[in-house]
Every structure is written in C-alpha cells, then in structure tokens.
C-alpha cells in the first residue's frame, strides 16, 4: 500500500469518497430529500422540474466549494498547531 504522501503526489488520494457522516440524522434526512424530490417531480411540469434540478445542482456545487474551503482551513489550522507544538520549547517555560 502506498504512503499517504505517495498517494497525494500521484493524485490518487480522495478522502471525501470514503466519508459517510456518522450523525444518526444523516440517512433519514437524505431519504426525506429523495422523497421530496420525487414528490416535486410529480407536481411540476417537466420543464419546471428541470429548472429545479438545475437549481439543486448549483446549490450542490456551492456546498462543495464551502466544504472544500472548510477542509482547507481546518487542515491549515491543524498544520499550524503542529508547527507550534513542534517548535515551542517547553523546557524554557515554568508552569
């Protein structure tokens, strides 16, 4: 198995493909979304439903951008914490 750094270098590291939220509300909410979309599909004309699907796709793209920005910010914060931990000289401090 390649290391994480090798996977990152080769462009084969996709952690978001393995993430399944552990929140107990995730699956029921997802089911509600699917059922709601099917309900709207029956209520709307084909053209109106296609517009709704387009709107939902835009929302999904924005949500993906938000998630990407949050991931990058969290990773940078974690890396900064590690740098501070590794650079900080605790032996010179008195607690």
C-alpha positions in Angstrom: 0.0 0.0 0.0 1.4 3.4 -1.0 2.0 6.0 1.7 -0.3 9.0 2.1 2.4 11.3 0.6 2.8 9.0 -2.4 -1.0 8.8 -2.9 -1.1 12.6 -2.7 1.7 13.0 -5.2 0.1 10.6 -7.7 -3.3 12.3 -7.4 -5.0 9.2 -6.0 -5.9 10.5 -2.6 -9.7 11.1 -2.4 -10.7 11.1 1.3 -14.1 12.6 0.6 -15.1 9.5 -1.3 -14.8 7.5 1.9 -16.6 9.9 4.2 -20.0 8.8 5.4 -21.4 11.1 8.2 -21.9 9.2 11.4 -24.7 11.5 12.5 -27.8 9.4 13.1 -29.9 12.0 11.3 -27.9 11.7 8.1 -29.7 8.8 6.4 -33.3 9.8 7.4 -32.7 13.4 6.1 -31.2 12.0 2.9 -34.2 9.8 2.5 -36.5 12.8 3.1 -34.6 14.8 0.4 -35.0 11.9 -2.1 -38.7 11.6 -1.3 -39.3 15.3 -1.6 -37.6 15.5 -5.0 -39.8 12.6 -6.2 -42.9 14.5 -4.9 -41.9 17.7 -6.7 -41.2 15.7 -9.9 -44.8 14.6 -9.8 -46.2 18.1 -9.1 -44.1 20.1 -11.6 -44.1 20.1 -15.4 -41.0 18.5 -17.0 -39.6 22.0 -17.7 -40.2 23.3 -14.2 -38.7 20.2 -12.7 -35.6 20.5 -14.9 -35.2 24.1 -13.6 -35.5 22.8 -10.0 -32.8 20.2 -10.8 -30.6 22.9 -12.2 -31.1 25.0 -9.0 -30.3 22.0 -6.8 -27.1 21.3 -8.9 -26.0 24.9 -8.4 -26.6 24.5 -4.7 -24.6 21.3 -4.6 -21.7 23.0 -6.4 -21.7 25.9 -3.8 -22.0 23.4 -1.0 -19.0 21.5 -2.4 -17.0 24.8 -2.5 -17.9 25.5 1.1 -16.8 22.0 2.2 -13.5 22.4 0.3 -12.8 25.8 1.9 -13.7 24.4 5.4 -11.4 21.4 4.8 -8.5 23.6 3.7 -9.0 25.9 6.6 -9.1 23.0 9.1 -6.1 21.4 7.6 -4.1 24.7 7.7 -5.2 25.2 11.3 -4.1 21.7 12.2 -0.8 22.1 10.5 -0.2 25.4 12.2 -0.9 23.8 15.5 1.6 21.0 14.8 4.2 23.6 13.8 3.6 25.5 17.1 3.8 22.3 19.1 7.0 21.1 17.4 8.7 24.5 17.5 7.7 25.6 21.0 10.4 25.0 23.5 8.6 23.8 26.7 11.8 23.4 28.6 12.3 27.2 28.9 8.9 27.8 30.4 7.9 27.5 34.0 4.4 26.5 34.7 
